[in-house]
Amino acid sequence: MSDLITPELVTLDQNLGTERSEVIRHLVQQVVSAGRATGFDGLYSDAMARESKTATGVPGGIAIPHCRSSAVTKATLAMARIQPPVDWGAKDGPADIVFFIAAPEGADQEHLQLLSKLARSLIKKNFTSALRTAASPQEIVELVDGALGLGPVPESQSGGTASGAANQAPVTGATAAGAGNAGAETASGSPEGAHAAGAPASEPTADNGDTGAAGDGGETHHLVAVTACPTGIAHTYMAADSLAAVAAERGIDLQVETQGSAGSTPLDPSVIRNAEAVIFATDVDVRDKGRFAGLPVVAGPVKRGIDEPGVMIDEALAAAKDPNARRVAGGGGGGEERDPQSSGGGEGFGGQLKRALLTGVSYMIPFVAGGGLLIALGFLLGGYELSLSNDDGDLTGDIILDGGTLFNPGDQGLLTYLGAVFWKIGNLSLGFLVPALAGYIAYALADRPGIAPGFTAGAVALFMDAGFLGGLVGGLLAGYVARWVGSWSVPSWLRGLMPVVIIPLISSLIASGLMILVLGGPIAALTQALNDWLYGLGGVTAIVLGIILGLMMGSDLGGPINKVAYAFAVAGLGEGSFENQAPWQIMAAVMAAGMVPPLGMALATVLDKQQFTMALRENGKAAWLLGAAFISEGAIPFAAADPFRVIPSCMVGGAVAGAICMGTGVTSQAPHGGIFVFFAIGNILMFIVAILAGMVASGLIYVALKRWTAPKRVEEPVIA
């Protein structure tokens, strides 16, 4: 017997409301009442957050809301057969059978494999028919246990493949690698993957768009596919089975790699080499996409693989014959991730550009965070003299190389020696700032083949004194050139060389050549002019800059505007010194302003707790620590619930903090850490004053807006 579901977790033939949220609320409460989750609010929030990403309805009147949650203590299934049915986003109509899958954050592989088996069984008509005719919760439990292979298969299912444990009716020519069926083999007999639990040929999948025949003149077509969803529990495997079932009906050799929570077995390289095209039915990035470089590609959301498997297969066969079809770029990055004609839509140029820039900044931050803190520690131990130069231009280098060792540091003493070591390591780390920024911008656009050209273009930007702006331009150039080169149609024998030799070679030459010959000089001049103006600000103009940075930091709480202000501050951090403290002042203003939003929201929950739900009050408790650590995202739960009041409040509070910091000359040699890097803050007292002032302004404004512009909150009913 399975411990995933019990009769107490089954609801039959009840009216649970007309909205998904009402049904999910009932199922979550069942899980909590069964002692399998620590609290209602956390699990309900996680379930609804997952539901908001992609509708979880599937053909056949089935819905599978699911999530991973830290509130779940034991992997659990809760099931409801509801009347009336509720619209769950499926193309063929509302759902009357709802399975809620609640998995712990650290669910073990055994439970994840069982959960994925259940999801795969739900596309079998004989299994769902048995669920609709079951007379009691105990019968439902027995049906589920049979589907999971943990009990006898009820007679109502015995003629089909719903058990999913051994897949007794193998699907000829269609396999799903990494499906989690231990010991299963592919159609060829190799253990590379498991048979997809697809329907037999006499039982077509609902709404599969089956419009084609098996090959031309008896020819067998060879396709590969990858399926993946954010949670990796249900849709990943259902899409794999839907695609495999339709392929089997048509006599097409389709092998599917499921990149889900129950494990993933990569497709054999020989299978990929022999494939005519690849299908990506994914809501997340495909792992190691470079393996498919050069193959014609059809891409769409994972749900399309469930709803329209036949259509996706038809499109893949057509792409295989079309020399102008979209192909996986060398290394797998770029615009092939979404087919503009798919139901998921395509990523526009603006969205692509924003994603690339944010990726570059996010990968750059660890270099700066570690390096900045090490420099601050170096100053703490060795004094400000470490930033000075000597005749050779490198005082710390001389201290380290000529000073001796850890056990014999020389005349300068142990603390100075250690300070020099910390300072030097931090300074070297900061030296990667621009190359890392450029490299990972290019990576976001062209995947791994873009990294080398991007880093090279970033190094050229440093050589040309083009700085942060040069890194941005160089990374974008390298990324787009690498994508372009990767889109070339080349013979199959050349595909293997594309991502490791040809793309980096040509992309580096073009992007870095343009930086040196054309763009580097003008960008360097512009960078120098901007730096001279910004770092020369003082008095009233410095306060204005603090206000602007504060408004940006509070505007979208970790989003692109926030990241632009932060990246600007971080980019100049390495230029700071005791003679030129303006970069450190800008960093302090940005950090203080970024700490204000979560702290202001936390204060608001204390000042007027009746205006907030229990969930937001709990978020307010966590926001104290998040704000103190300079994690602006701690205010996101509040902004998501009430953006038109929260965001203006955060912007005003951030502007207050930024203005006070810039006006009083507060400095920060650390790019992150908030109050916990107090040793790297100059004028720590005014730093704290600025944060407190911004926090109070933000909290009071939000409370006032809540009281004056919103109706009094009605307390949520307590669910028994």
Helices and strands as residue ranges (DSSP letters): G 7-9, E 10-14, H 20-33, H 40-53, E 57-58, E 62-63, E 66-69, E 76-86, E 95-104, H 109-121, H 125-133, H 137-147, E 174-177, E 194-195, G 216-218, E 222-228, H 235-250, E 253-258, H 269-274, E 277-282, G 289-292, E 297-300, H 302-307, H 309-321, G 335-337, H 349-382, G 384-387, H 395-402, H 414-430, H 433-446, G 448-450, H 451-463, H 467-486, H 492-495, I 498-502, H 503-514, I 515-519, H 520-535, H 540-555, H 560-573, H 582-607, G 609-611, H 614-628, G 632-635, H 636-641, H 643-664, E 667-668, G 674-680, E 681-682, H 684-709
